[in-house]
Amino acid sequence: MTGTRSDDTKKTMVAVPVPEDALEMQPSNPAAAAAEQQLAGLATIETIKKSWNLRSIVLTWIGAALVSFAVSYDQQTYSTYQPYATSEFGSLSLLSTIAVVQNVVSIIQQPVAKLADVYGRLPLLVACVVIVTIGEILLASAKNIQTFAGAQVFFTVGVVGLHLLLVILAGDSSDLRHRALMNVVPYAPGLITAWTASYVTSAVLKDTSWRWGYGVFAIIVPIISIPLLATLYYHQRKARKQYPVETGPSLGLKHHCLVIQQLDPIGLILFCAGMALILVPITLASTSTNTWKSGHIIAMIVVGVVCFVGFVLWEWKWAQWPVIPLTILKGRTGSFGIIAAILDYASWYTTSPYLYTYLLVVRNLSVKAATNISIIIPFTAVLGQLGAGVVAKYAGRYKWITAAGIGLKVLGLGLMLRYRHADSSLGSFAVAQVLQGLGEGIFNTVIAGMQGAVSESLLASIVALFVSSCGVGGAIGAAVAGGIWTNVLPRQLHTNLPASLQAQLAEIYGSVVVAIQFPWGTTERNDINRSYDATMRILIIVALVLASLEFLAVLMLQDFNLKVVDQGRDYGGAVIGKTTAKAAAVPPTDFDGMAKLDHTDTPLEQFDVDRET
């Protein structure tokens, strides 16, 4: 808790250890603070950690790996089916709009983390599995682009929620030294699914249709989630019997209303509405008759700006529990980590929505080959994150590991720009994707640094804030990609296509299937390729600029040693790295409440809060 130290306390000068939750998010007024109580979800995971051992953790993560495997397969094949689905609806250009919707929806992960702290990890995992299943059913049965786009909401909430909860579970079950390594576990199945997904998509598109590609996961995901859910349920019951806990008086409906209030629904709605109403029109403007002069485009942007202004005013003046935890953002690691995350995903999503389409058209690749190239980045990202996790475990310095990753990403984008042409080396283009993927994976080490800058009680909040920031960046990047694609490509086609094909311009622009029907090597196909190539060039340049800014943001992170910070952490039970269920010793403290550690090895933001304690 923050506050002013009394004169009597100053005179005693007693050595008092700083509580682990000193950097706790606080409501903005005393009345709200009085309403706080011990969160049932946090109490439950604390009792589970007291009761489980290494075997329990391993069994839990076997179940988690199965869920990760299914979700990874789902995501790897999902993007392959999208161009065929949107082409069937005659709306290929709306790929970026769908990406914006997905990323805006992913911003809601902050409330998911709060609900996980209140009600527990298990109920939220069950809810996410159900939501993913609903999303897959809606995707498979969509009859128009509106239903297909709406299904993205369910799919994205469920999938991103599952990933978030698995990363939170990694934090629950590991110490700080091993956390960067454990954070890769939810993404590790990508090492296998990345190269087998192309066989699945090719078989599905050959023998059935893209609808079955989505529909089959409505069966797989709930079934394969049973081992993880059953394991958590067993340990939860066991822990409650051995270590009964009190979570404050039950308030019934009043308690649930308080929880909803703490989610800051007004701020969340204003923020998401502002993001959507500003970014979506960017991707839709070229489809309107008068482009930016269209009344509905102008109206959406104006309302979006009003929502953003309302969001800022609400969070500043009236929000008791702000949707953006300002306490976390006061430190360099938290604030610049969030900026770097936004820029990272903005850069990635500037090129990714149309990469697969580009490979089919400009590179003339088969479905299988295009899928293999498009999944190089997620595949090598897992390798990069795994390697970075090992280095972070022994070196402890997360900042320069993260900076090295962004350097690789910038190099990869530069090579992608150089080798994007139809007649350039496909191998060199693939190497560019490898470098970008390694850089993306290494960058995720920043999560461990951000977790090291706050207490264990804020683990879920900091992870959710990072994931939400990635969603913001992804929405911005997808909107930029859509704005460029929908404005530049039609003009390029109009300029390059012969007069005999001008009547088919809308069909060529709106469907990848129509674009690749023109034989390779013909004048018409070369004109189409040149138009796509010119559009992709602009997308890559924008991504390169954003990645360069990301590198500067990473340089502003505080450089502290994760191993030293880990020595002062009390994990409350058995975790990977400390499986004896014995609390870590708290380092000696001086009268001012600060641990006697090398200041270069400890987050300054913790010192700042300690001085106020």
GUPA-69343 format. One record per residue (C-alpha): residue in three letters; y negated, x negated, z. Coordinates in steps of 0.25 Angstrom, whole numbers, padded with zeros to 4 digits, always signed. Each point is the difference from the previous one (the first is absolute). Layout:
! residues N
ALAYXZ;...
! end
This chain:
! residues 613
MET+0000+0000+0000;THR-0014-0005-0003;GLY-0011+0001+0010;THR-0010-0008+0008;ARG+0006-0009+0011;SER-0006+0003+0014;ASP-0007-0010+0008;ASP+0010+0001+0011;THR+0011-0004-0010;LYS-0008-0011-0005;LYS-0001-0006+0014;THR+0015+0000+0003;MET+0003-0008-0013;VAL+0015+0004+0002;ALA+0010-0005-0012;VAL+0004+0014-0006;PRO+0009+0000-0012;VAL-0006+0008-0012;PRO+0009+0012-0003;GLU+0007+0000-0013;ASP-0007+0013-0004;ALA-0014-0005+0002;LEU-0003+0002-0014;GLU+0003+0015+0000;MET-0007+0010-0009;GLN-0008+0009+0009;PRO-0006+0013-0003;SER-0015+0000-0001;ASN-0004+0008+0013;PRO+0006+0001+0015;ALA+0004+0014-0002;ALA+0010-0004-0011;ALA+0004-0012+0008;ALA+0004+0010+0011;ALA+0009+0007-0009;GLU+0009-0012-0003;GLN+0014-0001+0005;GLN+0012-0009-0002;LEU+0005+0003-0014;ALA+0014+0005+0000;GLY+0004-0008-0013;LEU-0005-0013+0006;ALA+0007+0003+0013;THR+0013+0003-0008;ILE+0000-0013-0008;GLU-0003-0008+0013;THR+0012+0006+0007;ILE+0009-0002-0013;LYS-0004-0015+0000;LYS+0004-0001+0015;SER+0014+0005-0003;TRP+0004-0006-0013;ASN+0005-0014-0003;LEU+0002-0008-0013;ARG+0012+0008-0004;SER-0009+0013+0001;ILE-0011-0006-0008;VAL+0010-0005-0011;LEU+0006+0014-0001;THR-0014+0006-0001;TRP-0004-0009-0011;ILE+0013+0002-0008;GLY-0004+0015+0000;ALA-0014-0004-0004;ALA+0004-0009-0011;LEU+0008+0012-0006;VAL-0012+0009+0000;SER-0008-0012-0006;PHE+0010-0002-0011;ALA-0001+0015-0004;VAL-0015+0000+0001;SER-0001-0013-0008;TYR+0009+0006-0011;ASP-0008+0012+0000;GLN-0013-0007-0002;GLN+0005-0010-0010;THR+0005+0011-0009;TYR-0011+0010+0002;SER-0011-0008-0008;THR+0010-0001-0012;TYR+0001+0015-0001;GLN-0015+0003+0002;PRO-0004-0003-0015;TYR+0011+0009-0005;ALA-0003+0011+0009;THR-0015+0000-0003;SER+0003-0002-0015;GLU+0008+0013+0001;PHE-0012+0007+0005;GLY-0009-0007-0010;SER-0008-0007+0011;LEU+0004-0015+0000;SER-0015-0004+0002;LEU+0001+0007+0014;LEU+0009-0011+0006;SER-0012-0006+0006;THR-0004+0013+0006;ILE+0013+0002+0006;ALA-0001-0014+0006;VAL-0013+0004+0006;VAL+0006+0012+0006;GLN+0011-0008+0006;ASN-0009-0010+0006;VAL-0009+0010+0006;VAL+0011+0007+0006;SER+0006-0013+0006;ILE-0013-0001+0008;ILE+0005+0010+0010;GLN+0009-0010+0006;GLN-0009-0002+0012;PRO+0003+0014+0005;VAL+0015-0003-0002;ALA-0001-0012+0009;LYS-0007+0008+0011;LEU+0011+0011-0001;ALA+0011-0011+0001;ASP-0007-0005+0013;VAL-0001+0014+0005;TYR+0013+0007-0004;GLY+0009-0012-0003;ARG+0005-0008-0011;LEU+0013+0009-0002;PRO-0007+0013-0003;LEU-0010-0006-0010;LEU+0011-0007-0007;VAL+0007+0013-0002;ALA-0012+0007-0005;CYS-0003-0011-0010;VAL+0015+0001-0005;VAL-0002+0015-0002;ILE-0014-0001-0007;VAL+0006-0011-0010;THR+0012+0010-0003;ILE-0010+0011-0003;GLY-0008-0009-0008;GLU+0012-0004-0009;ILE+0004+0014-0002;LEU-0014+0004-0005;LEU-0001-0012-0009;ALA+0013+0003-0006;SER-0003+0015-0002;ALA-0015-0002-0005;LYS-0003+0009-0012;ASN-0014-0005-0002;ILE-0009-0012+0003;GLN-0007+0008+0012;THR+0013+0002+0007;PHE+0005-0015-0003;ALA-0013-0005+0006;GLY+0001+0009+0012;ALA+0014-0005+0003;GLN-0006-0014+0001;VAL-0007+0004+0013;PHE+0014+0003+0007;PHE+0007-0012-0007;THR-0011-0010+0005;VAL-0002+0006+0014;GLY+0015-0001+0002;VAL+0003-0014-0006;VAL-0013-0007+0005;GLY+0003+0006+0014;LEU+0014-0005+0000;HIS-0005-0014-0004;LEU-0010+0001+0011;LEU+0009+0004+0011;LEU+0010-0011-0004;VAL-0011-0010+0001;ILE-0003+0005+0013;LEU+0014+0000+0004;ALA+0000-0015-0004;GLY-0011-0002+0010;ASP+0007+0008+0011;SER+0012-0009-0001;SER-0005-0014-0002;ASP-0010-0010+0006;LEU-0012-0005-0006;ARG+0006-0013-0006;HIS+0011+0008-0007;ARG-0009+0012-0004;ALA-0004-0006-0014;LEU+0015-0002-0003;MET+0004+0014+0005;ASN-0011+0007-0008;VAL+0007-0004-0012;VAL+0013+0007+0003;PRO-0005+0014-0004;TYR-0002-0006-0014;ALA+0012-0010-0001;PRO+0008+0010-0008;GLY-0009-0002-0011;LEU+0007-0013-0003;ILE+0012+0008-0005;THR-0006+0013-0005;ALA-0011-0007-0008;TRP+0011-0005-0010;THR+0010+0011+0001;ALA-0011+0011-0002;SER-0001-0002-0014;TYR+0015+0003-0003;VAL-0002+0013+0008;THR-0013+0005-0008;SER+0006-0004-0013;ALA+0013+0008+0003;VAL-0008+0012+0005;LEU-0010+0001-0011;LYS+0012-0002-0010;ASP+0010+0010+0006;THR-0009+0010+0007;SER-0015+0000+0002;TRP-0011-0005+0009;ARG+0002+0013+0008;TRP+0013-0005+0005;GLY-0006-0013+0003;TYR-0008+0006+0011;GLY+0009+0011+0004;VAL+0012-0009+0004;PHE-0009-0006+0011;ALA-0001+0014+0006;ILE+0014-0002+0004;ILE+0001-0015+0002;VAL-0012-0002+0010;PRO+0004+0011+0011;ILE+0015-0005+0000;ILE-0003-0014+0001;SER-0010+0002+0011;ILE+0011+0005+0009;PRO+0004-0013+0006;LEU-0014-0004+0004;LEU-0004+0013+0006;ALA+0014+0001+0008;THR-0002-0014+0005;LEU-0014+0003+0005;TYR+0004+0013+0006;TYR+0012-0006+0008;HIS-0009-0011+0005;GLN-0011+0009+0004;ARG+0009+0009+0008;LYS+0007-0012+0007;ALA-0014-0006+0003;ARG-0005+0013+0006;LYS+0012+0001+0009;GLN-0001-0014+0005;TYR-0015-0001+0001;PRO-0007+0014+0002;VAL-0015-0001-0003;GLU-0011+0009+0003;THR-0010+0002-0011;GLY-0010+0009+0007;PRO+0000+0015+0002;SER+0004+0008-0011;LEU-0011+0009-0005;GLY+0007+0008-0010;LEU-0008+0005-0011;LYS-0013-0006+0006;HIS+0007-0014-0001;HIS+0003+0002-0014;CYS-0014+0004-0003;LEU-0005-0012+0007;VAL+0009-0009-0009;ILE-0005+0007-0013;GLN-0014-0003+0005;GLN+0003-0015+0002;LEU+0005+0000-0014;ASP-0015+0002-0004;PRO+0004+0010-0011;ILE-0015+0003-0004;GLY-0002-0015-0002;LEU+0013-0001-0008;ILE-0003+0012-0009;LEU-0014-0005-0003;PHE+0005-0014-0003;CYS+0011+0004-0009;ALA-0008+0010-0007;GLY-0011-0010-0003;MET+0010-0010-0005;ALA+0007+0010-0009;LEU-0013+0007-0005;ILE-0006-0013-0004;LEU+0012-0008-0006;VAL+0007+0011-0007;PRO-0011+0004-0009;ILE-0001-0014-0005;THR+0014+0001-0006;LEU-0003+0014-0005;ALA-0014-0002-0006;SER+0005-0004-0014;THR+0009+0013-0001;SER-0012+0009+0001;THR-0008+0004-0012;ASN-0013-0006+0004;THR+0006-0011+0009;TRP-0009-0003+0011;LYS-0010+0011-0003;SER+0011+0011+0003;GLY-0004+0009+0011;HIS+0013-0001+0008;ILE+0000-0015-0001;ILE-0014-0001+0006;ALA+0003+0011+0010;MET+0012-0008+0005;ILE-0007-0013+0002;VAL-0012+0007+0007;VAL+0009+0007+0010;GLY+0008-0013+0002;VAL-0013-0008+0003;VAL-0004+0011+0010;CYS+0014+0000+0006;PHE-0002-0015+0002;VAL-0013+0001+0006;GLY+0005+0011+0009;PHE+0012-0009+0004;VAL-0009-0011+0004;LEU-0009+0009+0009;TRP+0012+0006+0006;GLU+0006-0013+0004;TRP-0013-0006+0005;LYS-0005+0012+0008;TRP+0010+0010+0004;ALA+0015-0005-0002;GLN+0006-0002+0014;TRP+0012-0007-0006;PRO-0005-0006-0014;VAL+0010+0000-0011;ILE-0004-0015-0002;PRO+0002-0007+0013;LEU-0013-0008+0001;THR+0005-0008+0012;ILE+0010-0007-0009;LEU-0010-0003-0011;LYS-0010-0007+0010;GLY+0009-0013-0002;ARG+0000-0009-0012;THR+0015+0001-0002;GLY+0000+0015+0000;SER-0012+0003-0008;PHE+0002-0011-0011;GLY+0015+0003+0000;ILE-0003+0014-0004;ILE-0010-0004-0011;ALA+0010-0010-0005;ALA+0011+0011+0000;ILE-0010+0010-0008;LEU-0003-0011-0010;ASP+0015-0004-0001;TYR+0005+0014-0004;ALA-0013+0003-0009;SER+0004-0012-0008;TRP+0015+0003-0001;TYR-0003+0015-0004;THR-0010-0004-0010;THR+0012-0005-0009;SER+0012+0006+0005;PRO-0001+0015-0004;TYR+0000-0004-0015;LEU+0008-0012+0000;TYR+0013+0007-0004;THR-0007+0007-0011;TYR-0006-0013-0005;LEU+0014-0006+0000;LEU+0006+0011-0008;VAL-0011+0000-0010;VAL-0006-0014-0002;ARG+0013-0008+0004;ASN+0010+0010-0007;LEU+0009-0001+0011;SER+0012+0009+0003;VAL+0000+0009+0012;LYS+0009-0010+0008;ALA-0008-0012-0004;ALA-0014+0007+0003;THR+0006+0004+0014;ASN+0005-0014+0003;ILE-0014-0006-0003;SER-0008+0011+0007;ILE+0008-0002+0013;ILE-0001-0015+0001;ILE-0012+0001+0009;PRO+0007+0009+0010;PHE+0012-0009-0001;THR-0007-0013+0002;ALA-0009+0006+0011;VAL+0012+0001+0009;LEU+0004-0014-0002;GLY-0015-0005+0002;GLN-0001+0009+0013;LEU+0014-0006+0005;GLY-0004-0014-0003;ALA-0014+0002+0007;GLY+0007+0006+0012;VAL+0009-0012+0002;VAL-0012-0009-0001;ALA-0008+0008+0009;LYS+0011+0000+0011;TYR+0000-0015+0001;ALA-0015-0003-0004;GLY-0007+0011+0007;ARG-0012-0001-0009;TYR+0000+0013-0008;LYS-0014-0002-0006;TRP+0003-0011-0010;ILE+0013+0006-0004;THR-0007+0012-0004;ALA-0011-0007-0007;ALA+0011-0008-0008;GLY+0006+0013-0004;ILE-0013+0005-0006;GLY-0002-0013-0007;LEU+0013+0003-0007;LYS-0004+0014-0004;VAL-0013-0005-0006;LEU+0008-0010-0008;GLY+0010+0010-0005;LEU-0011+0010-0005;GLY-0006-0012-0007;LEU+0013-0002-0007;MET+0002+0015-0003;LEU-0014+0000-0007;ARG+0004-0012-0008;TYR+0014+0005-0005;ARG-0003+0015-0001;HIS+0001+0000-0016;ALA+0011+0006-0007;ASP+0003-0014-0007;SER-0001-0008+0013;SER+0012-0005+0008;LEU+0007+0011+0008;GLY+0005-0011+0009;SER-0014-0004+0004;PHE-0004+0014+0002;ALA+0012+0002+0010;VAL-0004-0013+0007;ALA-0014+0006+0002;GLN+0007+0012+0007;VAL+0009-0009+0008;LEU-0013-0007+0006;GLN-0007+0013+0002;GLY+0012+0006+0008;LEU+0002-0013+0008;GLY-0015+0001+0004;GLU+0001+0015+0003;GLY+0012-0003+0010;ILE-0007-0012+0007;PHE-0012+0008+0002;ASN+0007+0010+0009;THR+0001-0011+0010;VAL-0014+0005+0004;ILE+0006+0012+0007;ALA+0006-0010+0010;GLY-0013-0006+0003;MET-0007+0014+0001;GLN+0011+0004+0010;GLY-0002-0013+0008;ALA-0015+0003+0001;VAL+0003+0013+0008;SER+0009+0004+0011;GLU+0014+0006-0001;SER-0005+0014+0003;LEU-0008+0000-0013;LEU+0011-0005-0009;ALA+0002+0013-0007;SER-0015+0002-0001;ILE-0002-0013-0007;VAL+0012+0001-0009;ALA-0005+0014-0004;LEU-0014-0005-0002;PHE+0005-0011-0010;VAL+0009+0010-0007;SER-0012+0010-0002;SER-0009-0011-0004;CYS+0010-0004-0011;GLY+0000+0015-0004;VAL-0015-0001-0001;GLY+0001-0012-0009;GLY+0010+0006-0008;ALA-0008+0012-0003;ILE-0012-0008-0004;GLY+0008-0009-0009;ALA+0008+0012-0006;ALA-0014+0007-0003;VAL-0006-0012-0006;ALA+0013-0002-0009;GLY-0001+0015-0004;GLY-0015-0001-0003;ILE+0002-0012-0009;TRP+0013+0005-0006;THR-0005+0014-0004;ASN-0014-0005-0005;VAL+0004-0013-0007;LEU+0014+0003-0006;PRO-0005+0012-0008;ARG-0012-0007-0006;GLN+0009-0012-0003;LEU+0010+0009-0008;HIS-0012+0007-0007;THR-0005-0014-0004;ASN+0014-0006-0004;LEU+0008+0011-0006;PRO-0001+0003-0015;ALA-0006+0013-0004;SER+0014+0006-0003;LEU+0003-0001+0015;GLN-0013+0005+0006;ALA+0006+0014+0000;GLN+0011-0005+0009;LEU-0009-0008+0009;ALA+0002+0010+0012;GLU+0015+0000-0001;ILE+0001-0015-0001;TYR-0010-0001+0012;GLY+0007+0011+0008;SER+0015-0004-0002;VAL+0007-0013+0001;VAL+0012+0006-0007;VAL-0009+0003-0012;ALA-0007-0014+0000;ILE+0013-0008-0001;GLN+0006+0009-0011;PHE-0008-0008-0010;PRO+0009-0012-0005;TRP-0003-0013+0006;GLY-0007-0010-0010;THR-0007+0011-0008;THR-0015+0001-0002;GLU-0001+0013+0009;ARG+0008-0006+0011;ASN-0008-0013+0000;ASP-0013+0008+0001;ILE+0006+0008+0012;ASN+0004-0013+0007;ARG-0014-0006-0002;SER-0006+0012+0006;TYR+0009-0001+0012;ASP-0001-0015+0001;ALA-0016+0001+0001;THR+0001+0011+0011;MET+0010-0008+0008;ARG-0009-0012-0001;ILE-0011+0007+0007;LEU+0009+0005+0011;ILE+0005-0015+0003;ILE-0014-0005+0000;VAL-0004+0010+0011;ALA+0012-0003+0008;LEU-0003-0015-0001;VAL-0014+0003+0006;LEU+0006+0008+0011;ALA+0010-0010+0004;SER-0010-0011+0000;LEU-0009+0008+0010;GLU+0013+0003+0008;PHE+0002-0015+0001;LEU-0014-0002+0006;ALA+0003+0011+0010;VAL+0013-0007+0005;LEU-0008-0012+0002;MET-0008+0007+0011;LEU+0012+0004+0008;GLN+0001-0007+0014;ASP+0010-0011+0000;PHE+0008+0001+0013;ASN+0015-0004+0003;LEU+0010+0011+0001;LYS+0009-0008+0008;VAL-0010-0002+0011;VAL-0005+0014+0000;ASP+0015+0004+0001;GLN+0002-0008+0013;GLY-0009+0010+0008;ARG+0006+0013-0006;ASP+0008+0009+0009;TYR+0009+0008-0009;GLY+0006+0009+0011;GLY+0015-0003-0004;ALA+0009-0006-0010;VAL-0006-0003-0014;ILE+0004-0009-0011;GLY-0004-0014+0005;LYS+0001+0004+0015;THR+0013+0008+0001;THR+0002-0002+0015;ALA-0009+0012+0004;LYS-0008-0010+0008;ALA-0015+0002-0001;ALA-0007-0012-0005;ALA-0008-0008+0010;VAL-0015+0003+0001;PRO-0008-0013-0002;PRO-0009-0004+0011;THR-0014+0006+0000;ASP-0013-0004+0006;PHE-0010+0009+0007;ASP-0006+0005-0012;GLY+0013+0006-0005;MET+0003-0009-0012;ALA+0013-0007-0002;LYS-0001-0015+0001;LEU+0004-0002-0014;ASP-0006-0009-0011;HIS-0011+0009-0006;THR+0004-0004-0014;ASP+0014+0006+0002;THR-0004+0013+0006;PRO-0007+0012-0007;LEU-0015+0000+0004;GLU-0001+0015-0001;GLN+0010+0000+0012;PHE-0010-0009+0008;ASP-0012+0009-0004;VAL+0007+0012+0006;ASP+0005-0008+0012;ARG-0015-0004+0003;GLU-0003+0014+0001;THR+0011+0004+0009;
! end
